[in-house]
Amino acid sequence: MPEVRSARRLSVDAPSDVRAVVLVLHGGREVSEARTRNTQLAVLRMIPIARALVRAGRNHGLAVARLRFSVRGWNGPQRSPVADAQWALEQLAERFPGRPIAIVGHSMGGRTAINVAAHPSVSTIVGLAPWIERSDPIEQLAGRRVLLAHGTRDRITDPRRSQRLVGEIEPIARSATFVAIDGDKHAMLGRPDVWNALTTGYVLGALCDVPPDASARDETGGAQLTNVLQQALAGQAALVV
């Protein structure tokens, strides 16, 4: 008997005075109609990222939303997570009208983020080890800030595709930056503090005008990462940390 499809789920952690919103998207599989569960590694992997955003962003008016996709797979032309993400964006835009939204997505979540960037509330895209295909559209990234970060030892998704996409969208995006995370792999487990600080620093800088030295110091205390964040927010095309 086929597994019953579950409902998508959106959870939001919001301060009393919301200035901006970030939507966090987990990864998945190329093909799977199996329902998504909270205990799956792809879902669990984004909890530290979301918690770092809550911790760093609460005093700056950042609401953090996590979406659990209905099913685990992209599923070819169905693009299953895209409809879920579009629904979540509508929910957030209705709840927090006029607030800018950033989308942070890992792997399949990164591909989803890129595909739904046309929503009028979306100003910023952060792809963490994103799954990128040449067939996906890019015009929806016009006018957006885009950061794509990839571990140099990733064998699941290709860092070269992230770097190539940054070059392709540079003429149309507000800014586009590729950051290589030296030595790390797809699961982001080798240097988790760097992934957390890079994500929170970029989102807070882009949405809330928080200086990257303050946000980076909260997570790692590293001057190198502060410098990378400053350059990324300024639109530097390629960086290494």
Backbone hydrogen bonds, N-H to C=O, Kabsch-Sander energy under -0.5 kcal/mol:
donor,donor_aa,acceptor,acceptor_aa,energy
6,S,70,S,-0.7
9,R,68,R,-1.9
11,S,66,R,-2.5
13,D,64,V,-2.9
14,A,12,V,-0.6
18,V,16,S,-0.6
19,R,61,G,-3.2
20,A,61,G,-1.9
21,V,100,P,-2.4
22,V,63,A,-2.5
23,L,102,A,-2.9
24,V,22,V,-0.5
24,V,65,A,-3.1
25,L,104,V,-3.1
26,H,67,L,-0.6
27,G,42,A,-0.7
29,R,72,R,-2.5
36,T,70,S,-1.7
40,Q,37,R,-1.5
43,V,40,Q,-0.7
44,L,40,Q,-2.5
45,R,41,L,-2.5
46,M,43,V,-1.1
47,I,44,L,-1.4
50,A,46,M,-2.5
51,R,47,I,-2.8
52,A,48,P,-2.3
53,L,49,I,-2.0
54,V,50,A,-2.3
55,R,51,R,-2.8
56,A,52,A,-2.5
57,G,53,L,-2.2
58,R,54,V,-1.9
60,H,57,G,-1.5
61,G,58,R,-1.6
62,L,57,G,-2.2
63,A,20,A,-2.7
63,A,61,G,-0.6
64,V,13,D,-2.7
65,A,22,V,-3.1
65,A,63,A,-0.5
66,R,11,S,-2.8
67,L,24,V,-2.1
68,R,9,R,-3.2
69,F,67,L,-0.6
72,R,34,A,-2.3
73,G,32,S,-1.9
74,W,29,R,-1.9
75,N,30,E,-2.5
76,G,30,E,-0.6
78,Q,75,N,-2.1
79,R,76,G,-1.6
80,S,74,W,-2.4
82,V,79,R,-1.8
83,A,79,R,-0.8
84,D,80,S,-0.9
85,A,81,P,-2.4
86,Q,82,V,-2.5
87,W,83,A,-2.1
88,A,84,D,-2.4
89,L,85,A,-2.4
90,E,86,Q,-1.9
91,Q,87,W,-2.2
92,L,88,A,-2.5
93,A,89,L,-2.6
94,E,90,E,-1.9
95,R,91,Q,-2.0
96,F,92,L,-2.9
99,R,96,F,-1.8
101,I,121,S,-2.7
102,A,21,V,-2.5
103,I,124,T,-2.2
104,V,23,L,-2.9
105,G,103,I,-0.5
105,G,126,V,-2.5
106,H,25,L,-1.9
107,S,128,L,-2.2
109,G,106,H,-2.7
110,G,107,S,-0.5
111,R,107,S,-1.9
112,T,108,M,-2.3
113,A,109,G,-2.4
114,I,110,G,-2.1
115,N,111,R,-1.9
116,V,112,T,-1.5
117,A,114,I,-0.9
119,H,116,V,-1.7
122,V,119,H,-1.8
123,S,101,I,-2.5
124,T,101,I,-1.3
125,I,145,R,-2.7
126,V,103,I,-3.0
127,G,147,L,-2.8
128,L,105,G,-3.0
128,L,126,V,-0.6
129,A,127,G,-0.6
129,A,149,A,-3.6
131,W,107,S,-2.0
132,I,130,P,-0.7
136,D,133,E,-1.5
141,L,138,I,-2.1
142,A,139,E,-1.6
143,G,172,I,-2.3
144,R,141,L,-2.0
145,R,123,S,-2.5
146,V,175,S,-2.0
147,L,125,I,-2.7
148,L,177,T,-2.7
149,A,127,G,-2.9
150,H,179,V,-2.3
152,T,181,I,-2.0
153,R,184,D,-2.5
154,D,151,G,-1.5
161,R,158,D,-0.9
162,S,158,D,-1.2
163,Q,159,P,-2.2
164,R,160,R,-2.3
165,L,161,R,-2.4
166,V,162,S,-2.1
167,G,163,Q,-1.6
168,E,164,R,-1.9
169,I,165,L,-2.3
170,E,166,V,-1.2
172,I,169,I,-1.6
173,A,169,I,-2.9
174,R,144,R,-1.4
175,S,144,R,-1.5
177,T,146,V,-2.2
178,F,237,A,-2.7
179,V,148,L,-2.6
180,A,239,L,-2.7
181,I,150,H,-2.8
181,I,179,V,-0.5
182,D,180,A,-1.0
184,D,181,I,-1.6
188,M,185,K,-1.3
194,V,191,R,-0.8
195,W,191,R,-1.7
196,N,192,P,-2.6
197,A,193,D,-2.6
198,L,194,V,-2.8
199,T,195,W,-2.2
200,T,196,N,-2.8
201,G,197,A,-2.6
202,Y,198,L,-2.1
203,V,199,T,-2.5
204,L,200,T,-2.7
205,G,201,G,-2.0
206,A,202,Y,-2.7
207,L,203,V,-2.7
208,C,204,L,-1.7
209,D,205,G,-0.7
210,V,204,L,-1.7
214,A,211,P,-0.9
215,S,211,P,-1.5
216,A,212,P,-2.6
217,R,213,D,-1.7
218,D,214,A,-1.4
219,E,215,S,-0.8
219,E,216,A,-0.7
220,T,216,A,-2.8
221,G,216,A,-1.4
226,T,222,G,-1.6
227,N,223,A,-2.2
228,V,224,Q,-2.2
229,L,225,L,-2.8
230,Q,226,T,-2.3
231,Q,227,N,-2.2
232,A,228,V,-2.7
233,L,229,L,-2.7
234,A,230,Q,-1.1
235,G,232,A,-1.4
236,Q,231,Q,-2.9
239,L,178,F,-2.6
241,V,180,A,-2.6
